[in-house]
Amino acid sequence: MSEENVILVNQNDEQIGLMPKLEAHEKAVLHRAFSVFVLNSKNEIMLQQRAHQKYHSPLLWTNTCCSHQREGETNIQAGSRRLFEEMGFRTELKELFHFIYKAPFDNGLTEHELDHVMIGYYDDAPEINLEEVENWKWMKIEAVKEDMEVHPELYTVWFKIIFDEFYHFLEEHKI
C-alpha cells in the first residue's frame, strides 16, 4: 500500500499541493487535518489510547479520532470515514471551528496543521480497530482538563493543544 498524501494548504485553508504524509511531518509543512470529539449524553468525551505499534505517540491518550482529509473529501466525510475506520461506528458530525497549530514530537517529526475540529454524539461502546487503537474510555470534560494538568505525559502533544481550543470553544458557545 502506498503512503497517503496530505493536502498542503495556505493559512486561508486553500489547497496548494499534495505531499506524502511522512514527508509533510518531516518538513513541518502546513497541511489540512481534522479532530473529532465524540460526546455521550452524560457530556463525557470518548478518548482513545493510540495503539502500541504506532510510529509516534504510541499508548498515549487522545481525542476520539483525528487524521487527514483525502483530496476531494469534505471535512465531514473525512471525519466520518476515519471515525468508522478507528472506532467502528458512525454518527452525525458537525464542524465547530478550525485553527492552526504546530507541535514537534520527540522523534523529529512535527505536526503543522490547519485542524478542523468536529463534534458528534454517541452513547454506545465502540468496536475499536486494534491496529489503530489500544483502548478507549469515557471521561468528563472537566476530568480530562484536570488529568492533563497532573499527568500531561499520558496525552498526545496535539490533543493537549486541541483540547484547550475545544474547551474554550465550549465555554464561549452553546452547542
C-alpha positions as CSV (number, residue, x, y, z in Angstrom):
1,M,0.0,0.0,0.0
2,S,1.4,3.4,-1.0
3,E,1.8,6.2,1.6
4,E,-1.2,8.5,1.8
5,N,-0.8,12.1,0.8
6,V,-1.9,15.1,2.9
7,I,-3.3,18.3,1.4
8,L,-1.0,21.2,1.7
9,V,-2.8,24.5,2.4
10,N,-2.1,28.1,3.0
11,Q,-3.3,30.0,6.1
12,N,-6.7,30.5,4.4
13,D,-7.2,26.7,4.0
14,E,-6.7,26.9,0.2
15,Q,-5.2,23.8,-1.3
16,I,-1.7,24.5,-2.7
17,G,-0.5,20.9,-3.3
18,L,-0.1,17.4,-2.0
19,M,2.7,15.7,-0.2
20,P,3.3,12.2,1.3
21,K,2.2,12.3,5.0
22,L,5.6,11.4,6.4
23,E,7.5,14.0,4.3
24,A,5.0,16.7,5.4
25,H,5.7,15.8,9.1
26,E,9.4,15.7,8.5
27,K,9.4,19.1,6.8
28,A,6.7,20.7,9.1
29,V,4.7,21.8,6.2
30,L,1.2,23.3,6.9
31,H,-1.5,20.8,5.9
32,R,-5.2,20.1,6.4
33,A,-6.3,17.8,9.2
34,F,-9.3,17.1,11.4
35,S,-10.0,16.2,15.0
36,V,-13.2,14.5,16.1
37,F,-14.7,14.8,19.7
38,V,-17.5,12.3,20.4
39,L,-19.6,13.1,23.5
40,N,-22.2,10.9,25.2
41,S,-25.5,12.0,26.8
42,K,-23.6,12.4,30.1
43,N,-21.3,15.1,28.5
44,E,-18.3,12.8,28.6
45,I,-15.7,12.6,25.8
46,M,-14.8,9.3,24.3
47,L,-11.0,9.1,24.4
48,Q,-8.8,6.7,22.6
49,Q,-5.4,5.3,23.5
50,R,-3.2,5.0,20.5
51,A,-2.1,1.5,19.5
52,H,1.2,0.4,20.9
53,Q,2.7,-0.1,17.3
54,K,2.1,3.5,16.1
55,Y,5.2,5.1,14.8
56,H,4.7,8.2,17.0
57,S,2.9,8.7,20.3
58,P,2.1,5.1,21.0
59,L,-0.1,4.3,24.0
60,L,-0.9,8.0,24.6
61,W,-4.5,9.1,25.1
62,T,-6.1,11.5,22.6
63,N,-9.4,12.6,21.3
64,T,-11.9,10.2,19.7
65,C,-10.1,10.3,16.4
66,C,-8.1,12.5,14.2
67,S,-6.4,12.3,10.8
68,H,-6.0,14.0,7.4
69,Q,-8.5,14.6,4.7
70,R,-8.0,13.0,1.3
71,E,-8.1,15.0,-1.9
72,G,-11.7,15.6,-2.9
73,E,-13.1,14.7,0.5
74,T,-15.1,17.2,2.7
75,N,-14.1,17.6,6.3
76,I,-17.2,15.8,7.5
77,Q,-16.7,12.9,5.0
78,A,-13.1,12.6,6.2
79,G,-14.1,12.7,9.9
80,S,-16.8,10.1,9.4
81,R,-14.5,7.8,7.4
82,R,-11.8,7.8,10.0
83,L,-14.2,7.5,12.9
84,F,-15.5,4.3,11.4
85,E,-12.1,3.0,10.5
86,E,-10.7,3.6,14.0
87,M,-13.6,3.3,16.4
88,G,-16.1,1.2,14.3
89,F,-19.2,3.4,14.4
90,R,-20.9,6.2,12.6
91,T,-22.6,9.2,13.9
92,E,-23.5,12.6,12.6
93,L,-20.6,15.1,12.8
94,K,-20.7,18.9,12.9
95,E,-17.7,21.1,12.3
96,L,-17.2,23.6,15.2
97,F,-14.1,25.6,14.2
98,H,-10.7,25.4,12.7
99,F,-7.3,26.7,13.8
100,I,-3.6,26.3,13.0
101,Y,-1.1,24.8,15.4
102,K,2.5,23.5,15.3
103,A,3.6,20.7,17.6
104,P,7.1,19.0,17.4
105,F,7.5,15.3,18.5
106,D,10.4,13.7,20.3
107,N,11.2,11.7,17.1
108,G,11.9,14.7,14.9
109,L,8.5,14.9,13.2
110,T,6.3,18.0,13.5
111,E,2.6,18.4,13.2
112,H,1.9,21.7,11.4
113,E,-1.8,21.6,10.8
114,L,-4.8,23.6,9.9
115,D,-7.1,21.5,12.0
116,H,-10.9,21.3,11.6
117,V,-12.5,20.4,14.9
118,M,-15.8,18.4,14.8
119,I,-18.2,17.1,17.3
120,G,-20.6,14.1,17.3
121,Y,-22.7,12.3,19.9
122,Y,-22.9,8.6,20.6
123,D,-23.8,6.5,23.7
124,D,-22.7,3.0,22.9
125,A,-19.3,1.3,23.1
126,P,-17.1,1.5,20.0
127,E,-15.7,-1.5,18.2
128,I,-12.1,-0.4,18.1
129,N,-9.7,-1.3,15.3
130,L,-6.7,-2.8,17.3
131,E,-4.3,-1.7,14.6
132,E,-5.1,1.9,15.4
133,V,-6.5,1.9,18.9
134,E,-5.2,0.1,22.0
135,N,-8.1,1.1,24.3
136,W,-10.8,3.7,24.9
137,K,-12.8,5.3,27.8
138,W,-15.4,7.9,28.6
139,M,-14.2,10.9,30.6
140,K,-15.9,14.0,31.9
141,I,-14.6,17.1,30.2
142,E,-13.5,18.7,33.5
143,A,-11.8,15.4,34.5
144,V,-9.8,15.4,31.2
145,K,-8.7,19.0,31.9
146,E,-7.6,18.2,35.4
147,D,-5.9,14.9,34.5
148,M,-4.0,16.7,31.7
149,E,-2.6,19.2,34.2
150,V,-1.5,16.4,36.6
151,H,-0.3,13.8,34.0
152,P,0.5,15.6,30.7
153,E,2.8,12.8,29.7
154,L,-0.2,10.5,29.3
155,Y,-1.6,12.6,26.4
156,T,-0.6,13.3,22.8
157,V,1.1,16.6,22.1
158,W,-1.7,17.7,19.7
159,F,-4.5,16.6,22.0
160,K,-3.3,19.0,24.7
161,I,-3.4,21.8,22.2
162,I,-6.7,20.8,20.5
163,F,-8.5,20.1,23.8
164,D,-7.6,23.6,25.1
165,E,-9.1,25.1,22.0
166,F,-12.2,22.8,22.3
167,Y,-12.6,23.6,26.0
168,H,-12.6,27.4,25.4
169,F,-15.0,27.0,22.4
170,L,-17.4,25.2,24.7
171,E,-17.1,28.0,27.3
172,E,-18.0,30.6,24.7
173,H,-20.7,28.7,22.7
174,K,-23.8,26.8,23.2
175,I,-23.7,23.6,21.2
